Amino acid sequence: MDTIAIPALNRSVDATVEIPGSKSITNRALLVAALAQGDSTLENALFSEDSEYFAKCVEQLGIPITLNAHLAQIQVSGKGGEIPAKQADLFVGLAGTAARFISALVALGNGEYRLDGVPRMRERPMGDLLTALQAGGAKINFEGNPGFMPYTIYGQQFAGGHFRLKANQTSQQLSALLMIAPYAQQDTTIEVEGTLVSQSYVKMTCRLMADFGVDVTQTDDNQFHIKAGQRYQARHYTIEPDASNASYFFAAAAVTGGRVRVNHLTKQSCQGDILWLNVLEQMGCQVHEGENYTEVIGPEQLQGIDIDMNDMSDLVQTLGAIAPFASSPVTIRNVEHIRYKETERIRAVVTELRRLGVKVEEFADGMKIEPSPITPAAIETYHDHRMAMAFAVTGLKAPGIVIQDPSCTAKTFPDYFTRFLKMIGQ
């Protein structure tokens, strides 16, 4: 379908939903399982464009992978840190995690590995990670602009050592270095220069590494130490539902004054985007947590909020999509780094809200959204899955919302609209 019209509701949503596994955890687990010695089974793994690009790259590097989409299961036969393939041409699509994690992984190898992605991926920041890999012994040949795809990495078994790394545009470069560090030839210390964005994702990385048997010592907010010689242990691992993708279903309860329960996801999640529940509480929602579920009940009227979203920046679009229905302004701050994501996300959200007739003020690092009546419109999604998923929620409350290019959700949630429409009984 080129477009999908969202049916506006004249009632509250009342539903229990199942959300597929976390993209962020799936791709981290794929990497550490590939480095472990022996067979790991990943349950409730995400099957989407991002994770499938990642899995294909790992397989091309000579590490056997078996995908079972029906069971949401991935089996990985790790090679204990060895990269069997000595040459590979690797394509990552628009998957930032795959781009950064695979680049780090091949630095452990002894071979020639070319990486490329779609045109937008060639614009996304890679340079700080690549500089660190070069300092660790890798040679890199850039075909275009230095620091950007496409490039070829000539791996020479990562040396480790002391690195200074900027992480003000993405934390994925830090996560990539952390995950390969146990297999370096010497201990690794990573010192983050300046601001570290999306710290919750770094905590997720460290927690996953610990789950597979490797310790990271964090001496302060910005310094990490990993002892060489540690090894990931192959294991059976169950991946949590994706908290970012659950946000749209919780938001549906918020805007319609309804109830949505998401099974197998609680506030104990290792994902930073579980903080969305706190945002909704501040806006007037009730949040109920069971042993193995979380439920959101929306209020009669959402309240405005002024919030720093640096640690849950993938949810800026979700908040932007429901902000016009609040009783007072919604201000989003400290998310300048999302300008370098799948699209220029601050500009995209501001543009589409204005298309809907919403009054918005744009800042360098965020926006202020005024309560506004909605004008029917077709939403441009910019090949960004989160634009499509977020603004579908707007359409539940405001008639006449059409989502263009809904298939872009395949990046992280291929059957999103099937589940979304099922939630509202369509």
Secondary structure, DSSP 4 states (H G I P E B T S, - for coil): --EEEPPPPSS--EEEE--PBPHHHHHHHHHHHHHSEEEEEEET---SHHHHHHHHHHHHTT--EEEETTTTEEEEEEETT----SEEEEE-TT-HHHHHHHHHHHTTSEEEEEEE--TTGGGS--HHHHHHHHHTT-EEEESSSTTSSSEEEEEE----EEEEEEESS-SHHHHHHHHHGGGSSS-EEEEEEEEE--HHHHHHHHHHHHHTT---EEEETTEEEE-TT--PBP-EEEPPB-HHHHHHHHHHHHHHT-EEEEET--TT-S-GGGGHHHHHHHTT-EEEE-SSEEEEE--SSPPPEEEE-GGGGGGHHHHHHHGGGSSS-EEEES-GGGGGSSS-HHHHHHHHHHHTT--EEEETTEEEE---PPPPEEEP-TT-HHHHHHHHHHHHHSTTEEEESGGGGGGT-TTHHHHHHHHTT-
